[in-house]
Amino acid sequence: MVKEVFDNIYMFEAKLPKSPLKAINVYVIKDKDKNLVLDTGYNMEETLLSMKEGLKELDLDIKDTELFLTHMHADHTGLSYEFSKEGCPVYIGKVDGDLVVDSIEGSYWKFVEKLFEYYAVKKGEVVLDDHPGYLYQPNEKADFIFLEEGATIKTGDYEFEVISIKGHTPGHMGLYEKNHKILFCGDTILETITPNITFWGFDKGDMLGVYINTLLDLKKMDIEYVFSTHRDLIKDYRSRIDTIIYHHMLRMQEILDAMESGIEYTIRDLAPRISWRIKADGWDDFPPAQKFFASGETMAHVYHLVENGDIIMEERQGVLYFKKNFLTLKNSSL
């Protein structure tokens, strides 16, 4: 069912089968000259059908639209080629656009497999065929139009500025309309669940720190309406930002509390010691896809603690080992 959430801005759900997320909130900014769609859902027949049904309620077809992709994840870009092959302009930031291409070509997934060697996750414990990003990514490359931070997209009464809101992914972009105080934030702020923050490699740095800084920057902006892409619409985005940051502080403290003095740990050791909102009796009962996400999120938090000086990291024979740094921990900001 399509809802009008602001003047000429509509929202409907596109189905995400086999995902605990259930659906993605697709936004359409409708105008006689330009109809802008934000994000797509998985590359699955059920998702495509719900996309077409939502557009049909607005008297639109895919070919009548332009597409803006907030970030590279398959639940946001999976149908991007469906739009591109119909001749629709498809906009995305270059960093995440390159990651989409790398995913389709396979190099990104080789990198993911290498990360799990770093984490000391056992062979066969996670396999790519369990990862929804691998299973439901675009099957072909769209003709992306790369947008830089500060670019503008005009449609109807709105003039949106492309802003960097990286953290959930290295190149996550949002759309900000200052006259109407609207932000389309993708997965950067979610109302009832906490966005997954993972490790993207040492070249991308401390992504949890980047994400927290993004949230603090957003908190200072003049925004009244925040539209996110999963679950409920956001009621009080500043309060929600505080809650999300507090969640990450608690998670880092939980990691430190789980580590004993003088003992080395791998990510595989630490991930099962953290509390997760997953219906499972223990790590062995985790759905395989959730082991991907939990391991990456554990690494993001541990690496932030490494950068903060609270944990010492060492690589030996392709595996990362971590232990508490008691010389600095007593002065930690946690």
N, C-alpha and C positions, 0 to 999 in steps of 0.2 A: 504494500500500500504506500502510495506517494503522499508525503506531507510537505506543505509549504512551511519552511522554518524561518524564513525572512522574505521580504518582498522579492518575488521572482527567483527565490532560491529554494530548491526542492530537495528532498532526501527520500531515498528508498533503500531497502536492504537487498544486496545481492548475496545469494547463498554461498556459503563456504562448506560444502559437504566434507565429512570426515575430519572436521576441525572443531576443537572446543570453543573457538570463537563464534561458530555458527553462521555468522554473516559479516559483511562489511557495509558500512553506511556510505552509499554513493550519493554525492551531491551533484546537482545540475543547476547551473545558473542560466536561466532561460531568457532569451532576447530574440527579437526578430532578425537581428543581423548575425549574432553569434551565440551558440549554445555550448557552454563549457561544462564538461564532465570532469569530476575529480575522482581518480582511481577506479579500479575495475573489478577486483576479485581474482580468483584462480582461473587458470586455463582449464576449465572443466565445462562440460556440456550443461550441467545444472546451473552453474554460475552464469554462463552466457545466456541461457534462457531467462533467468531472473533479471539480468541486465536489460535484455530486449523488452521484457514485459514492463519494467519500470519506465523505460524510455517511451514505450507505446502509450502509457497512461498520460504522458506529457505531449502526445502527438508528435513524437520524434522517432527517428531511426538512428542507428549508429552513424550513418553517412551524413546526418544533419549536425554533427557535433564536432567540437575540438576537445582534446583530452589533456589534462594536466595530471602528472604522476608525482605524488609527494615523495616517494622513496622506492627503493629497488625490490622490496619483498614481493614474493609471488602473489600474495593475497591482495596486492595493490597494482601489480603490473601484468598479471597473468594473461589478460585479454588484450594487451596493448597492440599485438599484431592484428587482431580483429578490427581495431579502429584504423590502424595504418593501412591495411589492404583496401579499406573503403575510401581512402584518400583523405582521412582526417589528419590534421596536424596533431602531433603527439609531443608534448612538452615535458622535459625532465631536466634536473640539474646534471651537469656533466659527471660529477663523481659517482653518483648512483646510476646514471645512465651507462657509464662504462662497466659498472658492476653487473648490470643486467646483461650486457653483451658478454662479459666474461662468464656469467652463469650459463648462458645458452651455449657458448663455445666450449665450456667444460673446465676452464682453468680455475675458476672460482671454487669449484667443488673439489679439485685436487688440493687447493689451499685448505679447505675445510677438513679434508682427511688428514692433512699434515698437522693441523691444530690438535686433532684428537690423539696423535702420537705424542705431541708435547704434553697433553693432559694425562697420559698414561692410561687412557681408556682401552680396555681389552679389545683385541680384534674380534669382530663379530658382535660386540655389545651394542654398537650402533652401526648402521649401514645406510648408505645414501637413499636406498629405496624406502626407508622409513621417514625421510625428511620431506615435509609438504612443499618446501621451497624448491626441492629438486623435482618432485613429481609433477607439480602444477605450475611450473614456470612457463613463460611464453615458448612456443616451439619454433618461432622464427623471430628475427630481429625487426623491430619497428623502425621506421625512418624518424629517429628522434630529432627533435629540435632542442638543442641544449640552451637552457636559460641560466643566466648568472644572477647572483644576488643583486637586487636593485632593479632588475627588469620589471616591466609593467605589462599587465594583461587587462585590456579594457573590454568590458561587455555590459551593455545596457547602461544603467546608472552607476555602475561600479568600475573603479580603477584599482586593480589589485597590484600590490608590490610583492615581488618574489623575495622572501627572506630565508636566510639560513637558520634552520632549527635542528642542527645536527646533534647526534647522540644516540638515538635509536638506530640510525645508520649513519655512516660517515658523511653522507651528502643529502640528508633529509631536508626538504624544502617545504615551506608553507606559503600561504597567500594571505596578505594583510591588506585590509581596506580601511584606511585611517579615517575617512569621512564618516563611515558608518560603524567604525570601531569593531570590525569583524576580523576574526582569524580562523582560517582553515588550517588545523594543526596536524593533520595526519594522525600518526601514532605517538606524537610527542607527549600529549597529555590525554589520558583516558580516565573516565569517571569511576568505573567500578573495578577495573583491573589495572595492574601496574605494567607499563610498557617494558618489554624485555630489553635489557641492555647487555650486549655481548662484547666479546673481544674480537677486534678486526685485524689484529697483527700489530707488531711493534712499530711499523711505519706509521700507523694511524694513531698510536699513542694511547693515552689514558682516556678511553671513551666514556667511562662513567664520570670522570671529572668534566669532560666536555659537555656531557648531557646535563649535569647539575648547573654548570654555568649558563647553558641555554635556558634552563628553567628560570634561573634568577634574572636573566635578561628579559624574558617574557613577562615576568612579574612586574617589571617596571613600566611596561608599555601601556598605552591607553587603549584598552580592549574591553568591550562589554559582552561580545558574543563569540564564543569559542565552539567551533564545530569539529568534532573528532570522528574517527572512522570506525570505531567499534563500540558496541553496547550503547549505554545511555548517553544522552547529551550532557555536557558539562554545566553544572549549576553555578559554581563559584570557583573560577579557575585558579585564583590566587590561593585559596584555601586548599584546593586539590594539589597544587604545586608543593605547598608545605607538607602535605601528607605523603606525597611521593618521595620527597627528599628525606623525610624522616624514616620512611621505609628502608631506604638505602643505607642510612646511618645505622639502623638496627641490624641490617644484614651484615654490614662490615663488623659490627661488634660481635655478632653471632659467630662469624668466622674466627675472629681472634679468641673468643671464648672456647672454641672447639680445638684450638691448637695448644698442645702442651709444650712446656719449656724444653728447648733443646732437641725437639723431635722434628724431622723433616716430613713434609706432606706433598703429595701430588694433588692436582685438581681432582683426579678420580678419588683420592682419599677424602677430600674436603666436601665435595658436592653432596654425598649422602648424609653428611653431618649437619646440613642446613635444613631448616623447615621450609617446605614447599606446599603451596595450596593445590595439591594434586591428590586425588583419591587413590592412594596406594598404600599398602602396608609397609613398604620399604623400597629402597632403591631398585632391588631386583624386580619389583612389580611395577616400576614406572613404565608408562607407555614409551616405546623406543624413541618417538619423536621428542618427547619431553626430556629425555636424557641429553639430546642435542642442546636444547635451550638451557637446561639447568647447568650443564657443564660450561657453556659459554658465559652464562651470567655469573657463575662462581669465579671464572677467570677474570672477568671485568672488575669484580669487586676486589679480588686478591691483588690484581695489578694496580688498582688505585691505591691500595695499602702499601704496595711496593714503592710507588711513586711518592707516597707520603712518608716513607721511611719506617713504617711500622712492621714491615715484613721484608725479609731478605730472600732474593730469588737467585737460583743457580741452575744452569743448564748442564746436564751431563748425559752424553750419549743420546741426544735428541729428546730428553725428557726434562721438564721443568720441575724443580724442587723448591719448596718454600718452608721457611721457619720464622718464628717471631724474632724481631729485633728488640731486645729488651733495653738496649742503650737509648733508643728513642721513644719507645712505646709509652713510657711514663709521662712524656711531654706531648702525647698524641692529642689531636683536636677532637677525637671521637668522644 
